[in-house]
Amino acid sequence: MPKLPGPDDLGNRPIPSAASGIAQYRGSVAGADATGRALMGVGQNLSGIGDAIFQEQQRIDTIKAEEAFNQLRSIQTDLTIGKGGFSNLKGGEAVQPNYFPTYMDQFTTATGEVSNRLENDNQKKLFNRRAAVAGVEFKGNLVTHAVRQADELARMTAQSTIDTEIANIAAYPLDDNKVAFSNVRIGETLSAENKRLGIANDSPIALDRTQKVQDAAWQKRINVLLVNDPLQAEALFNANQKQITDPALRLQLQHQVRQSAISVRSSIGSQKIFDETRVELNPKTLTPRKAGITNVSYSDQTGSSFAGAVDSLITREGGYNPSDGKSGAPVNFGINQR
């Protein structure tokens, strides 16, 4: 409670002190206090209604933003796995320079179009927050797919190189220079594949694959010779069979070259015997002569040879005979007259 100044306080500067309690308004007109309280209540009610309206609008804006985001997500899915989606691009198609910007431009354009259809800035703000997250996800999926397809492209290219060089070996099975060049390319390709896969060239997996590729090359090379020159195929196999590491394949090729070589040798032997024992008829006399003699002149085959042919025919068949000795019918120059 404040005190009045005394004699001791003369000359001192008074120090103000705060009054205690809360000042109260008392109207000078009867009923004014009740009116003020009523107005305060109306204000509070209006404030509550405003909050409710704001909350309801916020709820509506959120629903609209979610609806718009669903539309964008549908577009994102279509750009990913739809008919024209990037997941359908394989190998080299996914590593083209225009791959990434093409799909990101489509996503960005779709985002803008969906956003522009919203009714107010708050809806757009809520939508754009969600769209930003989807954009990061879409970009990451694009990059991941490109990396995977680049890896697949490397694998396909390596296999294509190996297949090409094996075919080249088969095309020139006896050309050692061409075969050596193809083997060098195959070796370099296998080494690059091992590096891509993160395995050492001397690891069991790498060595196993190298042996399988080499066996495939030998099989192609020998199979081509089996068709064109079985004896060469046999010689090539006998000289290099230890380089074929697969025992089953080595046994299979051994059987094939052996059977083909036996067949060829049999044919050669049969032809030799045939040539040595073959008998021909002399076109002049129609009598047997030693095979291979063909020095008969054109004049021998006409004119003077006719008399010899008639003599030979009469000698063998005879002229006219009243009976052929079998059916009893007459015969002339070996021709039955019945």
NUKOLDO-35207 format. One record per residue (C-alpha): residue number from 1; x, y, z; residue in one letter. Coordinates in steps of 0.02 Angstrom, whole numbers, plus 50000, padded with zeros to 5 digits. Layout:
+------+-------+-------+-------+------+
! resi !     u !     v !     w ! resn !
+------+-------+-------+-------+------+
!  NUM !     X !     Y !     Z !    A !
...
+------+-------+-------+-------+------+
This chain:
+------+-------+-------+-------+------+
! resi !     u !     v !     w ! resn !
+------+-------+-------+-------+------+
!    1 ! 50000 ! 50000 ! 50000 !    M !
!    2 ! 50078 ! 50170 ! 49952 !    P !
!    3 ! 50133 ! 50289 ! 50094 !    K !
!    4 ! 50124 ! 50476 ! 50104 !    L !
!    5 ! 50296 ! 50564 ! 50105 !    P !
!    6 ! 50364 ! 50613 ! 50277 !    G !
!    7 ! 50499 ! 50736 ! 50337 !    P !
!    8 ! 50635 ! 50614 ! 50290 !    D !
!    9 ! 50576 ! 50613 ! 50112 !    D !
!   10 ! 50598 ! 50799 ! 50083 !    L !
!   11 ! 50716 ! 50832 ! 49940 !    G !
!   12 ! 50706 ! 50655 ! 49874 !    N !
!   13 ! 50635 ! 50612 ! 49704 !    R !
!   14 ! 50474 ! 50518 ! 49723 !    P !
!   15 ! 50475 ! 50339 ! 49654 !    I !
!   16 ! 50315 ! 50287 ! 49567 !    P !
!   17 ! 50240 ! 50122 ! 49614 !    S !
!   18 ! 50120 ! 50015 ! 49511 !    A !
!   19 ! 49942 ! 50005 ! 49567 !    A !
!   20 ! 49879 ! 49834 ! 49613 !    S !
!   21 ! 49726 ! 49751 ! 49539 !    G !
!   22 ! 49643 ! 49769 ! 49367 !    I !
!   23 ! 49551 ! 49923 ! 49315 !    A !
!   24 ! 49369 ! 49891 ! 49282 !    Q !
!   25 ! 49255 ! 49980 ! 49162 !    Y !
!   26 ! 49095 ! 50037 ! 49235 !    R !
!   27 ! 48972 ! 50109 ! 49115 !    G !
!   28 ! 48883 ! 50268 ! 49158 !    S !
!   29 ! 48724 ! 50203 ! 49074 !    V !
!   30 ! 48620 ! 50067 ! 49149 !    A !
!   31 ! 48638 ! 49900 ! 49054 !    G !
!   32 ! 48798 ! 49950 ! 48964 !    A !
!   33 ! 48899 ! 49811 ! 49046 !    D !
!   34 ! 48781 ! 49677 ! 48982 !    A !
!   35 ! 48790 ! 49745 ! 48804 !    T !
!   36 ! 48981 ! 49743 ! 48806 !    G !
!   37 ! 48985 ! 49566 ! 48865 !    R !
!   38 ! 48863 ! 49516 ! 48728 !    A !
!   39 ! 48970 ! 49599 ! 48596 !    L !
!   40 ! 49123 ! 49510 ! 48662 !    M !
!   41 ! 49031 ! 49344 ! 48649 !    G !
!   42 ! 48979 ! 49380 ! 48470 !    V !
!   43 ! 49160 ! 49419 ! 48427 !    G !
!   44 ! 49218 ! 49258 ! 48503 !    Q !
!   45 ! 49085 ! 49162 ! 48406 !    N !
!   46 ! 49135 ! 49247 ! 48244 !    L !
!   47 ! 49316 ! 49205 ! 48280 !    S !
!   48 ! 49271 ! 49022 ! 48306 !    G !
!   49 ! 49170 ! 49018 ! 48146 !    I !
!   50 ! 49318 ! 49093 ! 48051 !    G !
!   51 ! 49433 ! 48958 ! 48120 !    D !
!   52 ! 49309 ! 48824 ! 48069 !    A !
!   53 ! 49295 ! 48897 ! 47894 !    I !
!   54 ! 49485 ! 48902 ! 47878 !    F !
!   55 ! 49503 ! 48723 ! 47936 !    Q !
!   56 ! 49368 ! 48664 ! 47816 !    E !
!   57 ! 49449 ! 48757 ! 47671 !    Q !
!   58 ! 49616 ! 48680 ! 47718 !    Q !
!   59 ! 49536 ! 48508 ! 47717 !    R !
!   60 ! 49458 ! 48539 ! 47546 !    I !
!   61 ! 49623 ! 48605 ! 47478 !    D !
!   62 ! 49712 ! 48450 ! 47542 !    T !
!   63 ! 49585 ! 48336 ! 47459 !    I !
!   64 ! 49601 ! 48430 ! 47295 !    K !
!   65 ! 49791 ! 48422 ! 47304 !    A !
!   66 ! 49785 ! 48235 ! 47337 !    E !
!   67 ! 49666 ! 48210 ! 47191 !    E !
!   68 ! 49783 ! 48306 ! 47077 !    A !
!   69 ! 49932 ! 48208 ! 47142 !    F !
!   70 ! 49842 ! 48045 ! 47100 !    N !
!   71 ! 49827 ! 48107 ! 46921 !    Q !
!   72 ! 50012 ! 48144 ! 46916 !    L !
!   73 ! 50055 ! 47975 ! 46990 !    R !
!   74 ! 49951 ! 47892 ! 46854 !    S !
!   75 ! 50048 ! 47988 ! 46722 !    I !
!   76 ! 50211 ! 47941 ! 46808 !    Q !
!   77 ! 50162 ! 47757 ! 46804 !    T !
!   78 ! 50119 ! 47769 ! 46619 !    D !
!   79 ! 50286 ! 47852 ! 46582 !    L !
!   80 ! 50371 ! 47710 ! 46675 !    T !
!   81 ! 50284 ! 47549 ! 46624 !    I !
!   82 ! 50155 ! 47604 ! 46496 !    G !
!   83 ! 50163 ! 47570 ! 46309 !    K !
!   84 ! 50287 ! 47711 ! 46285 !    G !
!   85 ! 50365 ! 47695 ! 46459 !    G !
!   86 ! 50552 ! 47699 ! 46483 !    F !
!   87 ! 50555 ! 47524 ! 46559 !    S !
!   88 ! 50517 ! 47457 ! 46384 !    N !
!   89 ! 50681 ! 47527 ! 46318 !    L !
!   90 ! 50814 ! 47393 ! 46314 !    K !
!   91 ! 51001 ! 47397 ! 46290 !    G !
!   92 ! 51063 ! 47540 ! 46182 !    G !
!   93 ! 50891 ! 47622 ! 46175 !    E !
!   94 ! 50907 ! 47673 ! 46357 !    A !
!   95 ! 51078 ! 47753 ! 46338 !    V !
!   96 ! 51036 ! 47872 ! 46196 !    Q !
!   97 ! 51073 ! 48058 ! 46229 !    P !
!   98 ! 50890 ! 48107 ! 46221 !    N !
!   99 ! 50830 ! 47969 ! 46339 !    Y !
!  100 ! 50839 ! 48066 ! 46504 !    F !
!  101 ! 50782 ! 48240 ! 46446 !    P !
!  102 ! 50637 ! 48168 ! 46345 !    T !
!  103 ! 50556 ! 48081 ! 46492 !    Y !
!  104 ! 50594 ! 48218 ! 46619 !    M !
!  105 ! 50518 ! 48348 ! 46503 !    D !
!  106 ! 50360 ! 48243 ! 46489 !    Q !
!  107 ! 50348 ! 48227 ! 46678 !    F !
!  108 ! 50379 ! 48413 ! 46706 !    T !
!  109 ! 50249 ! 48462 ! 46576 !    T !
!  110 ! 50120 ! 48346 ! 46653 !    A !
!  111 ! 50156 ! 48419 ! 46826 !    T !
!  112 ! 50125 ! 48596 ! 46763 !    G !
!  113 ! 49964 ! 48548 ! 46674 !    E !
!  114 ! 49892 ! 48462 ! 46828 !    V !
!  115 ! 49942 ! 48607 ! 46940 !    S !
!  116 ! 49860 ! 48736 ! 46827 !    N !
!  117 ! 49693 ! 48648 ! 46845 !    R !
!  118 ! 49689 ! 48677 ! 47034 !    L !
!  119 ! 49576 ! 48813 ! 47105 !    E !
!  120 ! 49688 ! 48916 ! 47220 !    N !
!  121 ! 49867 ! 48946 ! 47271 !    D !
!  122 ! 49854 ! 48842 ! 47428 !    N !
!  123 ! 49799 ! 48689 ! 47328 !    Q !
!  124 ! 49943 ! 48717 ! 47207 !    K !
!  125 ! 50064 ! 48736 ! 47353 !    K !
!  126 ! 50007 ! 48572 ! 47432 !    L !
!  127 ! 50012 ! 48484 ! 47263 !    F !
!  128 ! 50184 ! 48549 ! 47217 !    N !
!  129 ! 50257 ! 48481 ! 47380 !    R !
!  130 ! 50196 ! 48309 ! 47333 !    R !
!  131 ! 50247 ! 48328 ! 47150 !    A !
!  132 ! 50425 ! 48372 ! 47202 !    A !
!  133 ! 50442 ! 48206 ! 47293 !    V !
!  134 ! 50371 ! 48111 ! 47144 !    A !
!  135 ! 50491 ! 48203 ! 47029 !    G !
!  136 ! 50642 ! 48147 ! 47130 !    V !
!  137 ! 50578 ! 47969 ! 47128 !    E !
!  138 ! 50546 ! 47973 ! 46939 !    F !
!  139 ! 50719 ! 48043 ! 46904 !    K !
!  140 ! 50799 ! 47909 ! 47012 !    G !
!  141 ! 50703 ! 47772 ! 46920 !    N !
!  142 ! 50760 ! 47842 ! 46753 !    L !
!  143 ! 50942 ! 47839 ! 46806 !    V !
!  144 ! 50928 ! 47665 ! 46881 !    T !
!  145 ! 50851 ! 47595 ! 46722 !    H !
!  146 ! 50984 ! 47677 ! 46613 !    A !
!  147 ! 51124 ! 47604 ! 46720 !    V !
!  148 ! 51048 ! 47430 ! 46712 !    R !
!  149 ! 51023 ! 47439 ! 46525 !    Q !
!  150 ! 51198 ! 47505 ! 46497 !    A !
!  151 ! 51260 ! 47354 ! 46592 !    D !
!  152 ! 51148 ! 47241 ! 46489 !    E !
!  153 ! 51211 ! 47325 ! 46329 !    L !
!  154 ! 51389 ! 47287 ! 46381 !    A !
!  155 ! 51343 ! 47105 ! 46413 !    R !
!  156 ! 51252 ! 47088 ! 46245 !    M !
!  157 ! 51395 ! 47172 ! 46152 !    T !
!  158 ! 51521 ! 47054 ! 46231 !    A !
!  159 ! 51418 ! 46902 ! 46184 !    Q !
!  160 ! 51395 ! 46968 ! 46007 !    S !
!  161 ! 51583 ! 46991 ! 45990 !    T !
!  162 ! 51616 ! 46813 ! 46048 !    I !
!  163 ! 51484 ! 46741 ! 45930 !    D !
!  164 ! 51552 ! 46843 ! 45784 !    T !
!  165 ! 51730 ! 46783 ! 45810 !    E !
!  166 ! 51678 ! 46601 ! 45830 !    I !
!  167 ! 51584 ! 46617 ! 45665 !    A !
!  168 ! 51741 ! 46691 ! 45586 !    N !
!  169 ! 51843 ! 46543 ! 45649 !    I !
!  170 ! 51714 ! 46425 ! 45571 !    A !
!  171 ! 51723 ! 46521 ! 45406 !    A !
!  172 ! 51914 ! 46501 ! 45397 !    Y !
!  173 ! 51950 ! 46342 ! 45495 !    P !
!  174 ! 52120 ! 46311 ! 45415 !    L !
!  175 ! 52182 ! 46492 ! 45411 !    D !
!  176 ! 52290 ! 46504 ! 45567 !    D !
!  177 ! 52312 ! 46692 ! 45554 !    N !
!  178 ! 52125 ! 46728 ! 45550 !    K !
!  179 ! 52094 ! 46602 ! 45689 !    V !
!  180 ! 52229 ! 46683 ! 45796 !    A !
!  181 ! 52156 ! 46858 ! 45771 !    F !
!  182 ! 51983 ! 46797 ! 45821 !    S !
!  183 ! 52053 ! 46712 ! 45976 !    N !
!  184 ! 52137 ! 46875 ! 46028 !    V !
!  185 ! 51973 ! 46971 ! 46014 !    R !
!  186 ! 51883 ! 46836 ! 46113 !    I !
!  187 ! 52015 ! 46844 ! 46250 !    G !
!  188 ! 52005 ! 47034 ! 46262 !    E !
!  189 ! 51815 ! 47027 ! 46269 !    T !
!  190 ! 51815 ! 46898 ! 46408 !    L !
!  191 ! 51939 ! 47002 ! 46507 !    S !
!  192 ! 51830 ! 47158 ! 46490 !    A !
!  193 ! 51679 ! 47058 ! 46546 !    E !
!  194 ! 51773 ! 46997 ! 46699 !    N !
!  195 ! 51815 ! 47176 ! 46743 !    K !
!  196 ! 51634 ! 47231 ! 46722 !    R !
!  197 ! 51576 ! 47091 ! 46836 !    L !
!  198 ! 51714 ! 47125 ! 46962 !    G !
!  199 ! 51798 ! 46955 ! 46951 !    I !
!  200 ! 51981 ! 46912 ! 46923 !    A !
!  201 ! 52037 ! 46834 ! 46759 !    N !
!  202 ! 52110 ! 46686 ! 46854 !    D !
!  203 ! 51956 ! 46656 ! 46961 !    S !
!  204 ! 51866 ! 46488 ! 46941 !    P !
!  205 ! 51714 ! 46572 ! 46865 !    I !
!  206 ! 51818 ! 46667 ! 46736 !    A !
!  207 ! 51923 ! 46514 ! 46691 !    L !
!  208 ! 51768 ! 46406 ! 46671 !    D !
!  209 ! 51688 ! 46529 ! 46551 !    R !
!  210 ! 51849 ! 46546 ! 46450 !    T !
!  211 ! 51860 ! 46357 ! 46431 !    Q !
!  212 ! 51678 ! 46345 ! 46374 !    K !
!  213 ! 51704 ! 46480 ! 46242 !    V !
!  214 ! 51863 ! 46395 ! 46179 !    Q !
!  215 ! 51774 ! 46228 ! 46170 !    D !
!  216 ! 51631 ! 46307 ! 46071 !    A !
!  217 ! 51757 ! 46380 ! 45948 !    A !
!  218 ! 51841 ! 46210 ! 45923 !    W !
!  219 ! 51673 ! 46125 ! 45899 !    Q !
!  220 ! 51620 ! 46249 ! 45764 !    K !
!  221 ! 51788 ! 46238 ! 45677 !    R !
!  222 ! 51790 ! 46048 ! 45669 !    I !
!  223 ! 51605 ! 46032 ! 45623 !    N !
!  224 ! 51631 ! 46143 ! 45470 !    V !
!  225 ! 51778 ! 46034 ! 45414 !    L !
!  226 ! 51675 ! 45877 ! 45441 !    L !
!  227 ! 51560 ! 45937 ! 45304 !    V !
!  228 ! 51692 ! 46004 ! 45184 !    N !
!  229 ! 51843 ! 45894 ! 45217 !    D !
!  230 ! 51823 ! 45754 ! 45346 !    P !
!  231 ! 52003 ! 45699 ! 45332 !    L !
!  232 ! 52063 ! 45875 ! 45373 !    Q !
!  233 ! 51941 ! 45878 ! 45518 !    A !
!  234 ! 52015 ! 45716 ! 45582 !    E !
!  235 ! 52192 ! 45783 ! 45568 !    A !
!  236 ! 52146 ! 45947 ! 45655 !    L !
!  237 ! 52058 ! 45856 ! 45797 !    F !
!  238 ! 52200 ! 45733 ! 45824 !    N !
!  239 ! 52325 ! 45875 ! 45835 !    A !
!  240 ! 52224 ! 45983 ! 45955 !    N !
!  241 ! 52108 ! 45869 ! 46052 !    Q !
!  242 ! 52195 ! 45907 ! 46217 !    K !
!  243 ! 52142 ! 46089 ! 46201 !    Q !
!  244 ! 51959 ! 46035 ! 46212 !    I !
!  245 ! 51929 ! 46036 ! 46400 !    T !
!  246 ! 51755 ! 45961 ! 46406 !    D !
!  247 ! 51779 ! 45770 ! 46407 !    P !
!  248 ! 51603 ! 45737 ! 46340 !    A !
!  249 ! 51627 ! 45858 ! 46195 !    L !
!  250 ! 51799 ! 45787 ! 46157 !    R !
!  251 ! 51728 ! 45610 ! 46151 !    L !
!  252 ! 51583 ! 45668 ! 46041 !    Q !
!  253 ! 51698 ! 45753 ! 45915 !    L !
!  254 ! 51815 ! 45603 ! 45916 !    Q !
!  255 ! 51671 ! 45490 ! 45867 !    H !
!  256 ! 51610 ! 45609 ! 45733 !    Q !
!  257 ! 51779 ! 45633 ! 45647 !    V !
!  258 ! 51816 ! 45448 ! 45656 !    R !
!  259 ! 51652 ! 45397 ! 45575 !    Q !
!  260 ! 51667 ! 45531 ! 45440 !    S !
!  261 ! 51846 ! 45484 ! 45402 !    A !
!  262 ! 51803 ! 45299 ! 45390 !    I !
!  263 ! 51661 ! 45339 ! 45270 !    S !
!  264 ! 51775 ! 45445 ! 45159 !    V !
!  265 ! 51913 ! 45315 ! 45158 !    R !
!  266 ! 51788 ! 45180 ! 45113 !    S !
!  267 ! 51724 ! 45285 ! 44969 !    S !
!  268 ! 51900 ! 45318 ! 44907 !    I !
!  269 ! 51943 ! 45133 ! 44917 !    G !
!  270 ! 51784 ! 45083 ! 44826 !    S !
!  271 ! 51815 ! 45207 ! 44687 !    Q !
!  272 ! 51994 ! 45145 ! 44666 !    K !
!  273 ! 51935 ! 44966 ! 44651 !    I !
!  274 ! 51801 ! 45018 ! 44527 !    F !
!  275 ! 51926 ! 45115 ! 44422 !    D !
!  276 ! 52045 ! 44968 ! 44420 !    E !
!  277 ! 51914 ! 44840 ! 44369 !    T !
!  278 ! 51801 ! 44945 ! 44258 !    R !
!  279 ! 51773 ! 44877 ! 44082 !    V !
!  280 ! 51716 ! 44980 ! 43934 !    E !
!  281 ! 51653 ! 44931 ! 43762 !    L !
!  282 ! 51753 ! 44979 ! 43611 !    N !
!  283 ! 51636 ! 45094 ! 43512 !    P !
!  284 ! 51711 ! 45029 ! 43350 !    K !
!  285 ! 51692 ! 44843 ! 43378 !    T !
!  286 ! 51577 ! 44844 ! 43531 !    L !
!  287 ! 51699 ! 44724 ! 43613 !    T !
!  288 ! 51769 ! 44745 ! 43789 !    P !
!  289 ! 51926 ! 44848 ! 43809 !    R !
!  290 ! 52031 ! 44913 ! 43954 !    K !
!  291 ! 51949 ! 45054 ! 44051 !    A !
!  292 ! 52009 ! 45230 ! 44020 !    G !
!  293 ! 52050 ! 45211 ! 43835 !    I !
!  294 ! 51950 ! 45344 ! 43748 !    T !
!  295 ! 52060 ! 45392 ! 43601 !    N !
!  296 ! 51929 ! 45351 ! 43469 !    V !
!  297 ! 51923 ! 45476 ! 43326 !    S !
!  298 ! 51763 ! 45547 ! 43255 !    Y !
!  299 ! 51794 ! 45457 ! 43092 !    S !
!  300 ! 51807 ! 45293 ! 43189 !    D !
!  301 ! 51634 ! 45323 ! 43262 !    Q !
!  302 ! 51559 ! 45347 ! 43088 !    T !
!  303 ! 51593 ! 45283 ! 42915 !    G !
!  304 ! 51719 ! 45139 ! 42929 !    S !
!  305 ! 51662 ! 45088 ! 43104 !    S !
!  306 ! 51490 ! 45037 ! 43040 !    F !
!  307 ! 51556 ! 44880 ! 42956 !    A !
!  308 ! 51646 ! 44830 ! 43114 !    G !
!  309 ! 51489 ! 44857 ! 43215 !    A !
!  310 ! 51387 ! 44749 ! 43096 !    V !
!  311 ! 51519 ! 44613 ! 43104 !    D !
!  312 ! 51520 ! 44619 ! 43294 !    S !
!  313 ! 51330 ! 44611 ! 43300 !    L !
!  314 ! 51322 ! 44463 ! 43181 !    I !
!  315 ! 51456 ! 44376 ! 43281 !    T !
!  316 ! 51363 ! 44397 ! 43446 !    R !
!  317 ! 51182 ! 44392 ! 43390 !    E !
!  318 ! 51189 ! 44314 ! 43218 !    G !
!  319 ! 51082 ! 44363 ! 43069 !    G !
!  320 ! 50914 ! 44288 ! 43026 !    Y !
!  321 ! 50863 ! 44128 ! 43115 !    N !
!  322 ! 50693 ! 44045 ! 43097 !    P !
!  323 ! 50689 ! 44010 ! 43285 !    S !
!  324 ! 50755 ! 44109 ! 43434 !    D !
!  325 ! 50781 ! 43949 ! 43531 !    G !
!  326 ! 50656 ! 43996 ! 43665 !    K !
!  327 ! 50486 ! 44045 ! 43601 !    S !
!  328 ! 50510 ! 43969 ! 43429 !    G !
!  329 ! 50481 ! 44135 ! 43343 !    A !
!  330 ! 50601 ! 44193 ! 43204 !    P !
!  331 ! 50737 ! 44314 ! 43255 !    V !
!  332 ! 50846 ! 44434 ! 43155 !    N !
!  333 ! 50999 ! 44523 ! 43226 !    F !
!  334 ! 50943 ! 44473 ! 43400 !    G !
!  335 ! 50769 ! 44548 ! 43379 !    I !
!  336 ! 50621 ! 44433 ! 43404 !    N !
!  337 ! 50506 ! 44446 ! 43254 !    Q !
!  338 ! 50344 ! 44399 ! 43341 !    R !
+------+-------+-------+-------+------+
